[in-house]
């Protein structure tokens, strides 16, 4: 489940923050994976280059699929808020971006789970709810 949620967080970054071709890194700077766009499809790869999932654009957001093409969830964006759903249509979490460009993630109950901050170089750093660095995307 944790891996699934992390993929969802990265998807939000790659789509809504314009990083459709990006690498992800852990807190130590080691590469953990990548996302590459091909038309309206974003493919997700692990650190070894093996495909782990994909995301397809819809009118209202994106649908997520595992490496076998089975739907795992979806995202629906309205304004500065994106709602994340699992494959059954149940709300899993949400993401809200403020006027400073800081994105905050919340669980399905509305409790804060983390933040994403973009610096002048374009790197996005992911922090947990306590402000501890989890990883980054560039």
C-alpha positions in Angstrom: 0.0 0.0 0.0 2.8 2.4 0.8 4.4 1.9 -2.6 1.0 2.5 -4.2 0.6 5.8 -2.3 4.1 6.9 -3.2 3.4 6.3 -6.8 0.3 8.4 -6.5 2.2 11.3 -5.0 4.8 11.2 -7.7 2.0 11.1 -10.4 0.6 14.3 -8.9 4.0 15.9 -9.2 4.6 14.8 -12.7 1.3 15.9 -14.1 0.1 18.9 -12.2 3.5 20.4 -11.6 4.7 19.8 -15.1 7.4 17.2 -14.5 6.3 14.6 -17.1 9.9 13.4 -17.7 11.6 13.2 -14.3 13.6 11.1 -11.9 12.8 10.4 -8.3 15.3 10.2 -5.5 15.3 9.0 -1.9 16.4 11.1 1.0 20.0 10.3 0.4 19.9 11.3 -3.3 19.9 7.8 -4.7 17.7 7.4 -7.8 14.6 5.4 -7.1 12.8 5.5 -10.4 11.6 7.7 -13.3 8.6 8.8 -15.2 8.5 9.3 -19.0 5.7 10.8 -21.1 4.6 9.4 -24.4 1.7 11.4 -25.7 -1.1 11.2 -23.2 0.5 8.3 -21.4 3.0 8.6 -18.5 5.0 5.4 -17.9 6.6 4.7 -14.5 9.9 2.8 -14.1 11.8 1.5 -11.1 15.5 2.3 -10.5 16.5 -0.5 -12.8 14.4 0.7 -15.8 11.6 -1.9 -15.4 8.1 -0.6 -16.0 6.0 -0.5 -12.9 2.9 1.3 -14.0 1.3 3.9 -16.3 -1.1 6.8 -16.2 -3.4 7.9 -18.9 -4.9 11.4 -19.3 -8.7 11.8 -19.1 -11.0 14.8 -19.4 -10.9 15.4 -15.6 -7.5 14.0 -14.6 -5.7 10.7 -14.9 -6.3 7.0 -14.5 -3.6 4.8 -13.0 -2.6 1.3 -14.1 -0.2 -1.3 -12.8 2.4 -2.9 -15.0 -0.1 -5.4 -16.3 -2.5 -2.8 -17.4 -5.0 -3.3 -14.6 -6.6 -0.1 -13.3 -5.4 0.8 -9.8 -7.0 4.2 -9.3 -7.7 7.7 -10.6 -7.2 11.4 -10.0 -9.7 14.1 -10.5 -8.6 17.8 -10.5 -10.7 20.9 -9.9 -8.9 24.2 -9.6 -5.9 23.7 -7.1 -7.2 20.5 -5.6 -6.7 16.9 -6.8 -8.7 14.1 -5.3 -7.2 10.6 -5.4 -9.4 7.5 -5.7 -8.6 3.8 -5.5 -9.8 1.3 -8.2 -13.2 1.0 -6.5 -13.8 4.8 -6.6 -13.2 5.3 -2.9 -11.4 8.5 -1.9 -7.8 7.7 -0.8 -6.4 11.2 -0.4 -6.1 14.7 -1.8 -3.6 17.3 -2.8 -3.9 21.1 -2.5 -1.6 23.7 -3.9 -1.4 27.2 -2.3 -0.6 30.5 -3.9 3.1 30.0 -3.1 3.2 26.8 -5.1 3.5 24.5 -2.1 1.5 21.3 -2.4 0.1 19.7 0.7 -1.1 16.1 0.7 -3.9 14.8 2.9 -5.2 11.3 3.7 -8.8 10.3 3.2 -9.8 11.8 6.6 -8.3 15.2 5.8 -5.2 14.8 8.0 -2.0 16.3 6.6 0.5 13.6 5.3 3.2 15.8 3.7 4.3 18.7 1.6 6.1 19.2 -1.7 8.2 22.4 -2.3 9.7 23.4 -5.6 13.0 25.4 -5.6 14.4 27.8 -8.2 16.3 24.9 -9.9 13.0 23.0 -10.6 13.7 20.3 -8.0 10.8 19.3 -5.9 11.5 18.1 -2.3 9.0 15.9 -0.5 8.6 16.3 3.2 6.6 14.2 5.6 4.0 15.7 7.9 6.7 16.5 10.5 8.8 18.4 8.0 11.4 15.6 7.5 12.8 15.2 4.0 11.5 12.0 2.3 12.9 12.4 -1.2 13.0 14.6 -4.3 12.1 14.8 -7.9 14.1 16.4 -10.7 
